[in-house]
Amino acid sequence: MTVNPVFVADFDTLKKELRLGEVPTGKDTEDLIYQAIRNTRLGFWRILQDNRIRTIKTWSLVDDPSTTNEYLRHLANETEVKWVKLYLTWSLPMLFSDDSGDADMHWNQDPTFRQTTSRDLDRLRKELWNEIKENLDLLSGDEQAGNETTINVKTFQPEPKASPIGSTLYLKK
């Protein structure tokens, strides 16, 4: 069963925005993406409700926004892409874990999840969710751009090096 995105124009546009164009689109893959879209739709409905969603959808999605409504429309579009991507970080990598056929090759050609460690995925999920929450505050009208009560700040620092396996074991002779 096909499920359309809320704010993104259509399924193919969403796949392009997610950079999943080269990932095989068999029934299993599409079902996982549709499930992520469905979960995202439910999330928007729970937080924004029908009236706010309908209002945002009436605003123009233009390439070069210049009004508050146009910026919010773009923010809704970007938030949907990030939210679907968040859901896919849990489900889509599992589709190719059996190493069947050339699915792994196609998967690794796409940079979205290429050779990603569980630590990287956890960090990505946390960053995506923080951005989504901030965006939803603006989209719901609870906060106004420039007057946000919280803004997440990212810091960049090197990852601590893991100790080699066995370096902390002391054996008695």
Secondary structure, DSSP 8 states (H G I E B T S, - for coil): -----SSSS-HHHHHHHTT-TTS---HHHHHHHHHHHHHHHHHHHHHHHHHHHHHHHHS---SS--SHHHHHHHHHHHHHHHHHHHHHHHHHHHHTTT--TTHHHHHHHSTTSTT--HHHHHHHHHHHHHHHHHHHHHHHTSS-TT--S---------------TTTT-----
